Amino acid sequence: MVLVAAAVVERDGRFLLTRRLKGTHLAGTWEFPGGKCEPDESPEDCLHRELLEELAVPSVIGERLLITRHAYLERTVELHFFTATLDGDPSPQLGQEMKWVARGELKSLELPEADADLIALLCEGEPG
């Protein structure tokens, strides 16, 4: 099983999403920024590291919103979603696309299946 940490960053009613690069698992899907935890690395430490590496921005990791597991054909992931605050403006470092998305747009994007429970939680009470 692959342990993954992801940041739910919200500013002005919009969530920060990045697009998975070509040649990666689930290439082309939009996701909450984060990545795989190293052995003996806490999800919080992993997320802080990943945000620095991928978006060149320091962060403050907040509360854990959700832990979910999903089995893809290739692998099973355990995702730990945290609220996070960025100390500055993110700047994609790997050539990935990045955008801020309104809550109401989340359901219309192609996101990994593993994110379904988080999207349901974030869109609770939203029309559509």
N, CA, C and O atoms as a GROMACS GRO file, in nm:
protein
  512
    1MET      N    1   0.084  -0.118   0.000
    1MET     CA    2   0.000   0.000   0.000
    1MET      C    3   0.089   0.125   0.000
    1MET      O    4   0.194   0.129   0.065
    2VAL      N    5   0.044   0.226  -0.074
    2VAL     CA    6   0.118   0.351  -0.086
    2VAL      C    7   0.050   0.455   0.004
    2VAL      O    8  -0.070   0.480  -0.008
    3LEU      N    9   0.128   0.515   0.094
    3LEU     CA   10   0.076   0.618   0.183
    3LEU      C   11   0.097   0.754   0.116
    3LEU      O   12   0.209   0.788   0.077
    4VAL      N   13  -0.011   0.831   0.103
    4VAL     CA   14  -0.008   0.959   0.033
    4VAL      C   15  -0.069   1.067   0.123
    4VAL      O   16  -0.168   1.044   0.192
    5ALA      N   17  -0.008   1.186   0.120
    5ALA     CA   18  -0.062   1.301   0.192
    5ALA      C   19  -0.097   1.409   0.091
    5ALA      O   20  -0.022   1.432  -0.003
    6ALA      N   21  -0.211   1.474   0.110
    6ALA     CA   22  -0.254   1.577   0.016
    6ALA      C   23  -0.310   1.697   0.092
    6ALA      O   24  -0.369   1.684   0.199
    7ALA      N   25  -0.289   1.815   0.034
    7ALA     CA   26  -0.328   1.941   0.097
    7ALA      C   27  -0.457   1.995   0.037
    7ALA      O   28  -0.472   2.002  -0.085
    8VAL      N   29  -0.548   2.032   0.124
    8VAL     CA   30  -0.670   2.101   0.083
    8VAL      C   31  -0.647   2.248   0.119
    8VAL      O   32  -0.664   2.290   0.233
    9VAL      N   33  -0.607   2.324   0.017
    9VAL     CA   34  -0.574   2.465   0.034
    9VAL      C   35  -0.689   2.546  -0.025
    9VAL      O   36  -0.719   2.535  -0.144
   10GLU      N   37  -0.752   2.628   0.059
   10GLU     CA   38  -0.864   2.710   0.012
   10GLU      C   39  -0.831   2.857   0.034
   10GLU      O   40  -0.793   2.898   0.144
   11ARG      N   41  -0.847   2.935  -0.073
   11ARG     CA   42  -0.829   3.081  -0.067
   11ARG      C   43  -0.945   3.146  -0.141
   11ARG      O   44  -0.976   3.110  -0.254
   12ASP      N   45  -1.007   3.240  -0.077
   12ASP     CA   46  -1.116   3.315  -0.140
   12ASP      C   47  -1.221   3.223  -0.204
   12ASP      O   48  -1.271   3.250  -0.313
   13GLY      N   49  -1.253   3.114  -0.134
   13GLY     CA   50  -1.357   3.024  -0.182
   13GLY      C   51  -1.314   2.932  -0.295
   13GLY      O   52  -1.398   2.868  -0.358
   14ARG      N   53  -1.184   2.926  -0.323
   14ARG     CA   54  -1.133   2.840  -0.430
   14ARG      C   55  -1.027   2.745  -0.373
   14ARG      O   56  -0.954   2.779  -0.280
   15PHE      N   57  -1.021   2.624  -0.432
   15PHE     CA   58  -0.926   2.522  -0.389
   15PHE      C   59  -0.812   2.510  -0.490
   15PHE      O   60  -0.833   2.520  -0.611
   16LEU      N   61  -0.692   2.489  -0.438
   16LEU     CA   62  -0.574   2.473  -0.522
   16LEU      C   63  -0.566   2.329  -0.572
   16LEU      O   64  -0.565   2.234  -0.494
   17LEU      N   65  -0.559   2.316  -0.705
   17LEU     CA   66  -0.544   2.184  -0.767
   17LEU      C   67  -0.427   2.188  -0.865
   17LEU      O   68  -0.396   2.292  -0.923
   18THR      N   69  -0.364   2.073  -0.882
   18THR     CA   70  -0.259   2.058  -0.983
   18THR      C   71  -0.295   1.939  -1.070
   18THR      O   72  -0.373   1.852  -1.030
   19ARG      N   73  -0.237   1.935  -1.189
   19ARG     CA   74  -0.267   1.828  -1.284
   19ARG      C   75  -0.150   1.730  -1.291
   19ARG      O   76  -0.035   1.771  -1.303
   20ARG      N   77  -0.182   1.602  -1.282
   20ARG     CA   78  -0.078   1.499  -1.286
   20ARG      C   79  -0.010   1.498  -1.422
   20ARG      O   80  -0.074   1.508  -1.527
   21LEU      N   81   0.121   1.485  -1.418
   21LEU     CA   82   0.203   1.490  -1.540
   21LEU      C   83   0.189   1.365  -1.625
   21LEU      O   84   0.156   1.257  -1.576
   22LYS      N   85   0.214   1.381  -1.756
   22LYS     CA   86   0.218   1.267  -1.847
   22LYS      C   87   0.323   1.169  -1.798
   22LYS      O   88   0.428   1.210  -1.748
   23GLY      N   89   0.295   1.041  -1.814
   23GLY     CA   90   0.390   0.939  -1.773
   23GLY      C   91   0.379   0.898  -1.627
   23GLY      O   92   0.453   0.812  -1.581
   24THR      N   93   0.287   0.960  -1.554
   24THR     CA   94   0.267   0.924  -1.413
   24THR      C   95   0.136   0.848  -1.398
   24THR      O   96   0.051   0.850  -1.487
   25HIS      N   97   0.121   0.780  -1.283
   25HIS     CA   98  -0.004   0.712  -1.252
   25HIS      C   99  -0.117   0.816  -1.254
   25HIS      O  100  -0.105   0.922  -1.193
   26LEU      N  101  -0.224   0.786  -1.323
   26LEU     CA  102  -0.341   0.874  -1.335
   26LEU      C  103  -0.309   1.006  -1.405
   26LEU      O  104  -0.365   1.111  -1.372
   27ALA      N  105  -0.219   1.001  -1.501
   27ALA     CA  106  -0.176   1.120  -1.576
   27ALA      C  107  -0.297   1.197  -1.630
   27ALA      O  108  -0.393   1.139  -1.679
   28GLY      N  109  -0.289   1.330  -1.618
   28GLY     CA  110  -0.393   1.418  -1.672
   28GLY      C  111  -0.506   1.449  -1.577
   28GLY      O  112  -0.584   1.541  -1.603
   29THR      N  113  -0.517   1.375  -1.466
   29THR     CA  114  -0.624   1.406  -1.372
   29THR      C  115  -0.581   1.522  -1.282
   29THR      O  116  -0.462   1.545  -1.259
   30TRP      N  117  -0.679   1.594  -1.233
   30TRP     CA  118  -0.655   1.703  -1.138
   30TRP      C  119  -0.651   1.644  -0.999
   30TRP      O  120  -0.723   1.548  -0.970
   31GLU      N  121  -0.568   1.700  -0.912
   31GLU     CA  122  -0.556   1.647  -0.777
   31GLU      C  123  -0.522   1.759  -0.679
   31GLU      O  124  -0.478   1.867  -0.718
   32PHE      N  125  -0.544   1.730  -0.553
   32PHE     CA  126  -0.498   1.818  -0.447
   32PHE      C  127  -0.348   1.794  -0.433
   32PHE      O  128  -0.305   1.678  -0.432
   33PRO      N  129  -0.267   1.899  -0.421
   33PRO     CA  130  -0.123   1.880  -0.419
   33PRO      C  131  -0.076   1.798  -0.300
   33PRO      O  132  -0.133   1.803  -0.191
   34GLY      N  133   0.030   1.722  -0.323
   34GLY     CA  134   0.087   1.637  -0.220
   34GLY      C  135   0.167   1.526  -0.286
   34GLY      O  136   0.212   1.541  -0.399
   35GLY      N  137   0.183   1.416  -0.215
   35GLY     CA  138   0.258   1.307  -0.274
   35GLY      C  139   0.281   1.193  -0.178
   35GLY      O  140   0.227   1.189  -0.067
   36LYS      N  141   0.363   1.099  -0.223
   36LYS     CA  142   0.392   0.977  -0.148
   36LYS      C  143   0.483   1.006  -0.029
   36LYS      O  144   0.578   1.083  -0.039
   37CYS      N  145   0.450   0.943   0.082
   37CYS     CA  146   0.532   0.956   0.202
   37CYS      C  147   0.653   0.863   0.191
   37CYS      O  148   0.644   0.750   0.142
   38GLU      N  149   0.766   0.913   0.238
   38GLU     CA  150   0.887   0.832   0.248
   38GLU      C  151   0.873   0.739   0.368
   38GLU      O  152   0.793   0.766   0.458
   39PRO      N  153   0.951   0.629   0.370
   39PRO     CA  154   0.947   0.542   0.489
   39PRO      C  155   0.980   0.624   0.615
   39PRO      O  156   1.069   0.709   0.613
   40ASP      N  157   0.909   0.599   0.722
   40ASP     CA  158   0.929   0.666   0.851
   40ASP      C  159   0.903   0.817   0.847
   40ASP      O  160   0.948   0.889   0.936
   41GLU      N  161   0.830   0.865   0.746
   41GLU     CA  162   0.794   1.006   0.737
   41GLU      C  163   0.646   1.020   0.773
   41GLU      O  164   0.563   0.946   0.719
   42SER      N  165   0.613   1.111   0.862
   42SER     CA  166   0.472   1.132   0.896
   42SER      C  167   0.401   1.195   0.777
   42SER      O  168   0.465   1.263   0.696
   43PRO      N  169   0.269   1.175   0.766
   43PRO     CA  170   0.196   1.241   0.657
   43PRO      C  171   0.212   1.393   0.660
   43PRO      O  172   0.220   1.456   0.554
   44GLU      N  173   0.215   1.452   0.779
   44GLU     CA  174   0.230   1.597   0.790
   44GLU      C  175   0.366   1.642   0.736
   44GLU      O  176   0.375   1.739   0.661
   45ASP      N  177   0.473   1.572   0.776
   45ASP     CA  178   0.608   1.606   0.728
   45ASP      C  179   0.617   1.586   0.576
   45ASP      O  180   0.678   1.666   0.506
   46CYS      N  181   0.557   1.478   0.528
   46CYS     CA  182   0.555   1.450   0.384
   46CYS      C  183   0.489   1.565   0.309
   46CYS      O  184   0.540   1.611   0.208
   47LEU      N  185   0.376   1.609   0.359
   47LEU     CA  186   0.302   1.713   0.290
   47LEU      C  187   0.379   1.845   0.288
   47LEU      O  188   0.382   1.914   0.187
   48HIS      N  189   0.440   1.878   0.398
   48HIS     CA  190   0.523   1.999   0.403
   48HIS      C  191   0.636   1.990   0.299
   48HIS      O  192   0.660   2.086   0.226
   49ARG      N  193   0.704   1.876   0.293
   49ARG     CA  194   0.813   1.854   0.196
   49ARG      C  195   0.761   1.862   0.053
   49ARG      O  196   0.820   1.930  -0.031
   50GLU      N  197   0.653   1.793   0.025
   50GLU     CA  198   0.598   1.789  -0.111
   50GLU      C  199   0.557   1.928  -0.160
   50GLU      O  200   0.580   1.962  -0.276
   51LEU      N  201   0.497   2.007  -0.074
   51LEU     CA  202   0.455   2.142  -0.115
   51LEU      C  203   0.576   2.230  -0.147
   51LEU      O  204   0.572   2.312  -0.238
   52LEU      N  205   0.684   2.212  -0.071
   52LEU     CA  206   0.808   2.285  -0.102
   52LEU      C  207   0.866   2.238  -0.235
   52LEU      O  208   0.905   2.321  -0.318
   53GLU      N  209   0.872   2.106  -0.256
   53GLU     CA  210   0.931   2.051  -0.379
   53GLU      C  211   0.849   2.083  -0.503
   53GLU      O  212   0.904   2.124  -0.605
   54GLU      N  213   0.718   2.065  -0.495
   54GLU     CA  214   0.632   2.078  -0.612
   54GLU      C  215   0.588   2.220  -0.641
   54GLU      O  216   0.569   2.258  -0.757
   55LEU      N  217   0.570   2.301  -0.535
   55LEU     CA  218   0.513   2.434  -0.553
   55LEU      C  219   0.599   2.545  -0.495
   55LEU      O  220   0.560   2.662  -0.499
   56ALA      N  221   0.716   2.511  -0.442
   56ALA     CA  222   0.813   2.609  -0.390
   56ALA      C  223   0.750   2.706  -0.290
   56ALA      O  224   0.776   2.826  -0.293
   57VAL      N  225   0.669   2.650  -0.201
   57VAL     CA  226   0.602   2.736  -0.104
   57VAL      C  227   0.600   2.668   0.034
   57VAL      O  228   0.559   2.552   0.046
   58PRO      N  229   0.644   2.741   0.137
   58PRO     CA  230   0.633   2.687   0.273
   58PRO      C  231   0.485   2.677   0.311
   58PRO      O  232   0.400   2.748   0.256
   59SER      N  233   0.456   2.589   0.406
   59SER     CA  234   0.316   2.568   0.443
   59SER      C  235   0.303   2.542   0.592
   59SER      O  236   0.399   2.504   0.660
   60VAL      N  237   0.182   2.563   0.639
   60VAL     CA  238   0.144   2.523   0.774
   60VAL      C  239   0.036   2.417   0.755
   60VAL      O  240  -0.070   2.444   0.698
   61ILE      N  241   0.063   2.296   0.804
   61ILE     CA  242  -0.032   2.187   0.788
   61ILE      C  243  -0.131   2.192   0.904
   61ILE      O  244  -0.092   2.198   1.021
   62GLY      N  245  -0.258   2.190   0.871
   62GLY     CA  246  -0.364   2.200   0.970
   62GLY      C  247  -0.423   2.066   1.007
   62GLY      O  248  -0.353   1.965   1.018
   63GLU      N  249  -0.554   2.066   1.025
   63GLU     CA  250  -0.622   1.945   1.072
   63GLU      C  251  -0.637   1.842   0.960
   63GLU      O  252  -0.643   1.875   0.842
   64ARG      N  253  -0.641   1.716   1.002
   64ARG     CA  254  -0.666   1.606   0.908
   64ARG      C  255  -0.816   1.604   0.881
   64ARG      O  256  -0.896   1.591   0.973
   65LEU      N  257  -0.853   1.616   0.754
   65LEU     CA  258  -0.994   1.617   0.716
   65LEU      C  259  -1.050   1.477   0.694
   65LEU      O  260  -1.166   1.449   0.726
   66LEU      N  261  -0.965   1.389   0.640
   66LEU     CA  262  -1.016   1.260   0.596
   66LEU      C  263  -0.900   1.164   0.571
   66LEU      O  264  -0.794   1.204   0.523
   67ILE      N  265  -0.922   1.037   0.604
   67ILE     CA  266  -0.832   0.929   0.560
   67ILE      C  267  -0.919   0.834   0.479
   67ILE      O  268  -1.026   0.793   0.524
   68THR      N  269  -0.872   0.800   0.361
   68THR     CA  270  -0.948   0.709   0.276
   68THR      C  271  -0.853   0.615   0.204
   68THR      O  272  -0.737   0.649   0.180
   69ARG      N  273  -0.902   0.497   0.172
   69ARG     CA  274  -0.823   0.399   0.095
   69ARG      C  275  -0.895   0.371  -0.036
   69ARG      O  276  -1.017   0.370  -0.043
   70HIS      N  277  -0.814   0.347  -0.138
   70HIS     CA  278  -0.871   0.312  -0.268
   70HIS      C  279  -0.779   0.213  -0.338
   70HIS      O  280  -0.657   0.232  -0.342
   71ALA      N  281  -0.837   0.109  -0.395
   71ALA     CA  282  -0.761   0.008  -0.469
   71ALA      C  283  -0.775   0.033  -0.618
   71ALA      O  284  -0.882   0.014  -0.676
   72TYR      N  285  -0.666   0.076  -0.680
   72TYR     CA  286  -0.658   0.082  -0.826
   72TYR      C  287  -0.605  -0.052  -0.873
   72TYR      O  288  -0.559  -0.132  -0.791
   73LEU      N  289  -0.609  -0.078  -1.002
   73LEU     CA  290  -0.554  -0.204  -1.053
   73LEU      C  291  -0.405  -0.214  -1.022
   73LEU      O  292  -0.356  -0.321  -0.986
   74GLU      N  293  -0.334  -0.101  -1.035
   74GLU     CA  294  -0.188  -0.101  -1.020
   74GLU      C  295  -0.142  -0.098  -0.875
   74GLU      O  296  -0.034  -0.149  -0.844
   75ARG      N  297  -0.221  -0.038  -0.786
   75ARG     CA  298  -0.178  -0.019  -0.647
   75ARG      C  299  -0.295   0.022  -0.560
   75ARG      O  300  -0.399   0.067  -0.609
   76THR      N  301  -0.276   0.007  -0.431
   76THR     CA  302  -0.373   0.056  -0.333
   76THR      C  303  -0.310   0.177  -0.264
   76THR      O  304  -0.194   0.174  -0.225
   77VAL      N  305  -0.388   0.284  -0.250
   77VAL     CA  306  -0.339   0.404  -0.184
   77VAL      C  307  -0.420   0.431  -0.058
   77VAL      O  308  -0.540   0.406  -0.053
   78GLU      N  309  -0.350   0.482   0.043
   78GLU     CA  310  -0.416   0.535   0.162
   78GLU      C  311  -0.386   0.683   0.162
   78GLU      O  312  -0.272   0.725   0.177
   79LEU      N  313  -0.491   0.763   0.145
   79LEU     CA  314  -0.478   0.908   0.134
   79LEU      C  315  -0.513   0.977   0.264
   79LEU      O  316  -0.617   0.950   0.326
   80HIS      N  317  -0.424   1.067   0.305
   80HIS     CA  318  -0.448   1.150   0.423
   80HIS      C  319  -0.462   1.294   0.373
   80HIS      O  320  -0.366   1.354   0.326
   81PHE      N  321  -0.583   1.348   0.383
   81PHE     CA  322  -0.610   1.486   0.339
   81PHE      C  323  -0.606   1.579   0.460
   81PHE      O  324  -0.670   1.553   0.562
   82PHE      N  325  -0.528   1.687   0.448
   82PHE     CA  326  -0.515   1.786   0.554
   82PHE      C  327  -0.550   1.923   0.500
   82PHE      O  328  -0.531   1.952   0.382
   83THR      N  329  -0.603   2.008   0.588
   83THR     CA  330  -0.610   2.149   0.552
   83THR      C  331  -0.466   2.202   0.555
   83THR      O  332  -0.383   2.151   0.630
   84ALA      N  333  -0.439   2.301   0.476
   84ALA     CA  334  -0.305   2.360   0.475
   84ALA      C  335  -0.316   2.507   0.437
   84ALA      O  336  -0.404   2.548   0.361
   85THR      N  337  -0.225   2.584   0.493
   85THR     CA  338  -0.213   2.726   0.461
   85THR      C  339  -0.077   2.747   0.398
   85THR      O  340   0.024   2.700   0.452
   86LEU      N  341  -0.073   2.815   0.287
   86LEU     CA  342   0.054   2.840   0.218
   86LEU      C  343   0.109   2.975   0.260
   86LEU      O  344   0.035   3.073   0.273
   87ASP      N  345   0.240   2.980   0.280
   87ASP     CA  346   0.307   3.104   0.318
   87ASP      C  347   0.367   3.165   0.192
   87ASP      O  348   0.488   3.161   0.171
   88GLY      N  349   0.280   3.221   0.108
   88GLY     CA  350   0.322   3.278  -0.019
   88GLY      C  351   0.239   3.221  -0.132
   88GLY      O  352   0.142   3.149  -0.110
   89ASP      N  353   0.279   3.254  -0.254
   89ASP     CA  354   0.206   3.209  -0.370
   89ASP      C  355   0.275   3.086  -0.431
   89ASP      O  356   0.396   3.088  -0.452
   90PRO      N  357   0.198   2.981  -0.458
   90PRO     CA  358   0.257   2.860  -0.514
   90PRO      C  359   0.306   2.883  -0.657
   90PRO      O  360   0.248   2.961  -0.732
   91SER      N  361   0.414   2.814  -0.691
   91SER     CA  362   0.472   2.822  -0.824
   91SER      C  363   0.511   2.682  -0.868
   91SER      O  364   0.606   2.624  -0.814
   92PRO      N  365   0.440   2.624  -0.966
   92PRO     CA  366   0.467   2.487  -1.008
   92PRO      C  367   0.614   2.468  -1.050
   92PRO      O  368   0.666   2.544  -1.131
   93GLN      N  369   0.678   2.366  -0.993
   93GLN     CA  370   0.820   2.341  -1.016
   93GLN      C  371   0.846   2.224  -1.111
   93GLN      O  372   0.960   2.206  -1.156
   94LEU      N  373   0.744   2.145  -1.142
   94LEU     CA  374   0.764   2.024  -1.222
   94LEU      C  375   0.701   2.035  -1.361
   94LEU      O  376   0.693   1.936  -1.433
   95GLY      N  377   0.657   2.155  -1.398
   95GLY     CA  378   0.592   2.172  -1.527
   95GLY      C  379   0.443   2.136  -1.523
   95GLY      O  380   0.378   2.132  -1.628
   96GLN      N  381   0.390   2.112  -1.405
   96GLN     CA  382   0.250   2.074  -1.393
   96GLN      C  383   0.160   2.197  -1.403
   96GLN      O  384   0.199   2.308  -1.366
   97GLU      N  385   0.039   2.175  -1.452
   97GLU     CA  386  -0.062   2.281  -1.453
   97GLU      C  387  -0.113   2.301  -1.310
   97GLU      O  388  -0.112   2.207  -1.230
   98MET      N  389  -0.157   2.421  -1.280
   98MET     CA  390  -0.211   2.452  -1.149
   98MET      C  391  -0.327   2.548  -1.169
   98MET      O  392  -0.323   2.634  -1.257
   99LYS      N  393  -0.432   2.534  -1.088
   99LYS     CA  394  -0.541   2.631  -1.093
   99LYS      C  395  -0.618   2.631  -0.962
   99LYS      O  396  -0.613   2.536  -0.884
  100TRP      N  397  -0.688   2.742  -0.941
  100TRP     CA  398  -0.775   2.758  -0.826
  100TRP      C  399  -0.918   2.731  -0.873
  100TRP      O  400  -0.963   2.790  -0.971
  101VAL      N  401  -0.988   2.643  -0.804
  101VAL     CA  402  -1.118   2.594  -0.849
  101VAL      C  403  -1.225   2.621  -0.744
  101VAL      O  404  -1.206   2.590  -0.626
  102ALA      N  405  -1.337   2.678  -0.787
  102ALA     CA  406  -1.449   2.703  -0.695
  102ALA      C  407  -1.509   2.569  -0.651
  102ALA      O  408  -1.507   2.471  -0.725
  103ARG      N  409  -1.562   2.569  -0.530
  103ARG     CA  410  -1.622   2.447  -0.473
  103ARG      C  411  -1.722   2.383  -0.569
  103ARG      O  412  -1.724   2.261  -0.586
  104GLY      N  413  -1.805   2.466  -0.631
  104GLY     CA  414  -1.907   2.414  -0.722
  104GLY      C  415  -1.853   2.351  -0.849
  104GLY      O  416  -1.925   2.278  -0.917
  105GLU      N  417  -1.727   2.377  -0.882
  105GLU     CA  418  -1.665   2.319  -1.002
  105GLU      C  419  -1.598   2.185  -0.976
  105GLU      O  420  -1.566   2.113  -1.070
  106LEU      N  421  -1.576   2.150  -0.849
  106LEU     CA  422  -1.499   2.030  -0.816
  106LEU      C  423  -1.557   1.903  -0.880
  106LEU      O  424  -1.482   1.820  -0.931
  107LYS      N  425  -1.689   1.891  -0.877
  107LYS     CA  426  -1.752   1.768  -0.929
  107LYS      C  427  -1.742   1.757  -1.080
  107LYS      O  428  -1.761   1.648  -1.135
  108SER      N  429  -1.713   1.867  -1.149
  108SER     CA  430  -1.708   1.862  -1.296
  108SER      C  431  -1.568   1.828  -1.348
  108SER      O  432  -1.550   1.807  -1.468
  109LEU      N  433  -1.469   1.824  -1.260
  109LEU     CA  434  -1.332   1.795  -1.304
  109LEU      C  435  -1.302   1.646  -1.299
  109LEU      O  436  -1.365   1.571  -1.226
  110GLU      N  437  -1.205   1.606  -1.380
  110GLU     CA  438  -1.158   1.468  -1.374
  110GLU      C  439  -1.055   1.458  -1.262
  110GLU      O  440  -0.942   1.503  -1.275
  111LEU      N  441  -1.098   1.396  -1.152
  111LEU     CA  442  -1.013   1.376  -1.034
  111LEU      C  443  -0.993   1.227  -1.012
  111LEU      O  444  -1.075   1.147  -1.059
  112PRO      N  445  -0.887   1.187  -0.942
  112PRO     CA  446  -0.868   1.045  -0.912
  112PRO      C  447  -0.987   0.989  -0.835
  112PRO      O  448  -1.048   1.059  -0.754
  113GLU      N  449  -1.019   0.861  -0.860
  113GLU     CA  450  -1.131   0.797  -0.790
  113GLU      C  451  -1.112   0.802  -0.639
  113GLU      O  452  -1.210   0.811  -0.565
  114ALA      N  453  -0.988   0.798  -0.594
  114ALA     CA  454  -0.959   0.799  -0.451
  114ALA      C  455  -1.003   0.929  -0.384
  114ALA      O  456  -1.016   0.933  -0.261
  115ASP      N  457  -1.025   1.035  -0.461
  115ASP     CA  458  -1.066   1.164  -0.405
  115ASP      C  459  -1.217   1.178  -0.388
  115ASP      O  460  -1.264   1.280  -0.338
  116ALA      N  461  -1.293   1.076  -0.427
  116ALA     CA  462  -1.440   1.087  -0.428
  116ALA      C  463  -1.498   1.123  -0.291
  116ALA      O  464  -1.586   1.208  -0.282
  117ASP      N  465  -1.449   1.060  -0.184
  117ASP     CA  466  -1.504   1.087  -0.051
  117ASP      C  467  -1.473   1.230  -0.008
  117ASP      O  468  -1.555   1.295   0.057
  118LEU      N  469  -1.354   1.280  -0.044
  118LEU     CA  470  -1.319   1.418  -0.009
  118LEU      C  471  -1.408   1.516  -0.084
  118LEU      O  472  -1.456   1.613  -0.026
  119ILE      N  473  -1.429   1.492  -0.213
  119ILE     CA  474  -1.514   1.581  -0.293
  119ILE      C  475  -1.655   1.583  -0.235
  119ILE      O  476  -1.717   1.689  -0.225
  120ALA      N  477  -1.706   1.467  -0.196
  120ALA     CA  478  -1.839   1.461  -0.135
  120ALA      C  479  -1.842   1.543  -0.007
  120ALA      O  480  -1.940   1.614   0.019
  121LEU      N  481  -1.737   1.534   0.075
  121LEU     CA  482  -1.729   1.609   0.199
  121LEU      C  483  -1.723   1.760   0.172
  121LEU      O  484  -1.793   1.837   0.237
  122LEU      N  485  -1.640   1.800   0.077
  122LEU     CA  486  -1.625   1.943   0.047
  122LEU      C  487  -1.750   2.003  -0.017
  122LEU      O  488  -1.778   2.121   0.000
  123CYS      N  489  -1.824   1.920  -0.090
  123CYS     CA  490  -1.942   1.971  -0.164
  123CYS      C  491  -2.073   1.944  -0.092
  123CYS      O  492  -2.181   1.966  -0.147
  124GLU      N  493  -2.065   1.896   0.031
  124GLU     CA  494  -2.186   1.869   0.109
  124GLU      C  495  -2.275   1.992   0.112
  124GLU      O  496  -2.230   2.101   0.148
  125GLY      N  497  -2.399   1.974   0.074
  125GLY     CA  498  -2.492   2.086   0.077
  125GLY      C  499  -2.488   2.174  -0.047
  125GLY      O  500  -2.569   2.266  -0.061
  126GLU      N  501  -2.394   2.146  -0.138
  126GLU     CA  502  -2.385   2.224  -0.262
  126GLU      C  503  -2.486   2.171  -0.363
  126GLU      O  504  -2.510   2.050  -0.368
  127PRO      N  505  -2.547   2.257  -0.442
  127PRO     CA  506  -2.638   2.209  -0.546
  127PRO      C  507  -2.560   2.134  -0.654
  127PRO      O  508  -2.443   2.165  -0.679
  128GLY      N  509  -2.624   2.037  -0.718
  128GLY     CA  510  -2.563   1.968  -0.831
  128GLY      C  511  -2.500   1.843  -0.789
  128GLY      O  512  -2.443   1.772  -0.872
   0.00000   0.00000   0.00000
